[in-house]
Amino acid sequence: MHKAHSDRRPRHRLERSGQQDSARILIFSFCILSLAALSGCVSGTPEQHLLKGAERFQQGDTAAAIREFKDALWLNRSFAPAYYNLGICYSTAKTRDKAIGQFARAVQCDPRYADAYIALAQAYVRKDTLDAAIALLRRGLAQGLAPLPFYENLGFCFMRRSAKDSALHYYQLAVALDSNGTVDYFNIGYLLSAPQQSDSSIKYLRLAHRHAANKHAVSFLLGTRLLDKPGRSAAETREGIAMLEDYLANGDHEAMKVSKANELIAKAKQRR
């Protein structure tokens, strides 16, 4: 019996030792799983997740894109492009404040991220917080970034504020850098609305019309400025009628514009 008992004791000890080892393995495995959960179980690089997120967004799967951009940030909390792209994903009327927060983080992480400045400024404009947009755009200019989009957006902000002189200043700075800026030429022509500015307005609207892909989009304003011009020439009358007829044939057909165009054409033809 002693021998048998002594034979059982080592086996019993071995069984207990195995249970303890199993427990240790289980505890160790649980620790690994817990650490993995805390780290988000994210593999790859921030750049890889950024590319995947951009692909998902292009495919129309915004929710999947957001997950990819968030995974990029798990790996690098200072990865400005991920914040910027999250801002793009959140750029809807319902989540605009979220977008603003993400764009602001992108600028904070990379003070020379020009696209983030512009996107954040435009989000501020959509919230009608023009002071914040203007201050931000000026801050971007102070960073020495390529100025053209900053000039254009500052021009738009001041135009929204009805500060014509400031708007003209920035749009003219923009066209000095880009001689193909259709929208900039158009906005300058629109802002030069006083009767004594009609020649300058027409000059810029002609430039806008020359560079525009859809020329009839400019035709209405150019035609009205030509036919409203005091002492216009016969050539200007013909040009104005042609512009308004182009608008009537191809334009947006807003009721008030259509009425105005028909009225000006009729009066111009009577005077010829």
ZAMARGU-4260 file (C-alpha; in steps of 0.2 Angstrom, whole numbers, plus 5000, padded with zeros to 4 digits):
<rodrens>
0) 5000/5000/5000 | 5014/5012/5004 | 5021/5009/4987 | 5005/5011/4978 | 5001/5027/4988
5) 5019/5034/4984 | 5015/5030/4966 | 4999/5040/4967 | 5007/5055/4975 | 5018/5060/4960
10) 5004/5058/4948 | 4993/5069/4959 | 5006/5082/4960 | 5009/5081/4941 | 4990/5084/4938
15) 4990/5099/4950 | 5005/5106/4941 | 4997/5104/4924 | 4982/5113/4930 | 4992/5127/4937
20) 5002/5128/4920 | 4985/5128/4911 | 4979/5142/4922 | 4995/5152/4919 | 4993/5150/4900
25) 4975/5155/4901 | 4979/5171/4911 | 4994/5175/4899 | 4982/5172/4884 | 4969/5184/4892
30) 4982/5197/4895 | 4988/5196/4876 | 4970/5197/4871 | 4967/5212/4882 | 4982/5221/4876
35) 4976/5217/4858 | 4959/5224/4862 | 4967/5240/4869 | 4977/5243/4854 | 4963/5240/4842
40) 4971/5224/4834 | 4977/5236/4820 | 4990/5229/4808 | 4998/5237/4793 | 5004/5256/4792
45) 4994/5272/4793 | 4998/5275/4775 | 4990/5258/4770 | 4974/5262/4780 | 4973/5279/4772
50) 4974/5271/4754 | 4961/5258/4759 | 4950/5272/4766 | 4951/5282/4751 | 4946/5267/4740
55) 4931/5263/4751 | 4926/5282/4750 | 4927/5282/4731 | 4916/5266/4731 | 4903/5275/4741
60) 4906/5265/4757 | 4908/5280/4769 | 4906/5269/4785 | 4921/5258/4779 | 4931/5273/4775
65) 4929/5280/4792 | 4934/5264/4800 | 4950/5263/4789 | 4955/5281/4794 | 4952/5278/4812
70) 4963/5263/4811 | 4977/5274/4804 | 4975/5285/4819 | 4976/5270/4831 | 4993/5268/4823
75) 4998/5286/4823 | 4988/5299/4833 | 4997/5313/4824 | 4993/5307/4806 | 4986/5323/4799
80) 4979/5315/4782 | 4968/5303/4792 | 4960/5318/4801 | 4958/5327/4785 | 4950/5312/4777
85) 4938/5309/4792 | 4933/5328/4790 | 4929/5324/4772 | 4918/5309/4777 | 4909/5320/4790
90) 4906/5334/4778 | 4887/5334/4778 | 4874/5346/4786 | 4871/5334/4801 | 4889/5331/4805
95) 4897/5347/4800 | 4904/5350/4818 | 4913/5334/4818 | 4920/5338/4801 | 4927/5355/4808
100) 4934/5346/4823 | 4944/5333/4811 | 4950/5347/4799 | 4956/5357/4814 | 4966/5342/4821
105) 4974/5340/4804 | 4979/5358/4804 | 4985/5356/4822 | 4996/5341/4817 | 5003/5348/4801
110) 5002/5367/4801 | 5007/5367/4783 | 4993/5356/4777 | 4985/5368/4764 | 4971/5357/4759
115) 4966/5356/4778 | 4966/5375/4779 | 4955/5377/4764 | 4942/5363/4769 | 4941/5370/4787
120) 4938/5387/4780 | 4925/5381/4769 | 4916/5372/4783 | 4917/5388/4793 | 4909/5397/4778
125) 4895/5385/4777 | 4891/5388/4796 | 4892/5406/4792 | 4906/5409/4804 | 4915/5421/4792
130) 4927/5429/4805 | 4934/5411/4809 | 4936/5407/4790 | 4945/5423/4787 | 4957/5422/4802
135) 4961/5404/4797 | 4965/5408/4779 | 4976/5422/4784 | 4985/5411/4796 | 4988/5399/4781
140) 4995/5413/4771 | 5007/5417/4785 | 5014/5399/4784 | 5020/5403/4766 | 5009/5391/4758
145) 5004/5392/4739 | 4993/5407/4740 | 4981/5405/4725 | 4967/5395/4734 | 4969/5406/4750
150) 4966/5422/4739 | 4951/5414/4730 | 4943/5409/4747 | 4947/5425/4755 | 4938/5434/4740
155) 4923/5423/4742 | 4922/5426/4761 | 4923/5445/4759 | 4910/5444/4745 | 4898/5435/4757
160) 4901/5448/4769 | 4897/5462/4756 | 4915/5469/4758 | 4917/5472/4739 | 4934/5481/4740
165) 4942/5467/4750 | 4934/5454/4739 | 4940/5463/4724 | 4958/5464/4731 | 4959/5445/4734
170) 4951/5440/4718 | 4963/5452/4708 | 4978/5444/4717 | 4971/5427/4712 | 4969/5431/4693
175) 4987/5439/4694 | 4993/5421/4698 | 4981/5411/4687 | 4976/5419/4670 | 4963/5405/4667
180) 4953/5408/4683 | 4935/5408/4676 | 4926/5409/4692 | 4938/5423/4698 | 4935/5433/4682
185) 4917/5431/4684 | 4916/5436/4702 | 4927/5452/4698 | 4915/5456/4684 | 4900/5453/4696
190) 4907/5464/4710 | 4911/5479/4698 | 4892/5483/4697 | 4892/5502/4698 | 4887/5511/4682
195) 4905/5519/4681 | 4913/5502/4682 | 4903/5494/4667 | 4918/5494/4655 | 4929/5485/4668
200) 4915/5473/4672 | 4912/5469/4654 | 4931/5466/4652 | 4932/5453/4666 | 4916/5445/4661
205) 4922/5443/4643 | 4938/5435/4650 | 4927/5423/4661 | 4917/5419/4645 | 4932/5415/4635
210) 4939/5403/4648 | 4922/5395/4654 | 4919/5377/4649 | 4900/5381/4649 | 4900/5398/4642
215) 4881/5401/4644 | 4884/5401/4663 | 4892/5418/4660 | 4881/5423/4646 | 4867/5431/4656
220) 4877/5442/4667 | 4888/5448/4652 | 4873/5451/4641 | 4864/5461/4654 | 4879/5472/4658
225) 4882/5475/4639 | 4863/5480/4636 | 4862/5490/4652 | 4878/5500/4648 | 4874/5518/4644
230) 4880/5524/4627 | 4884/5506/4621 | 4890/5504/4603 | 4881/5494/4590 | 4894/5480/4591
235) 4890/5479/4610 | 4872/5479/4607 | 4874/5464/4595 | 4885/5455/4607 | 4873/5458/4622
240) 4858/5451/4612 | 4869/5436/4607 | 4874/5433/4625 | 4856/5433/4631 | 4849/5423/4617
245) 4863/5410/4622 | 4857/5410/4640 | 4839/5408/4635 | 4844/5393/4624 | 4856/5385/4636
250) 4855/5393/4653 | 4847/5389/4670 | 4830/5396/4664 | 4826/5404/4681 | 4810/5414/4679
255) 4817/5431/4684 | 4832/5429/4673 | 4822/5424/4658 | 4810/5438/4660 | 4824/5451/4662
260) 4833/5443/4647 | 4818/5444/4636 | 4814/5462/4641 | 4832/5468/4637 | 4832/5459/4620
265) 4816/5467/4615 | 4821/5484/4620 | 4838/5483/4612 | 4830/5477/4595 | 4818/5491/4596
270) 4832/5504/4597 | 4842/5497/4583
</rodrens>
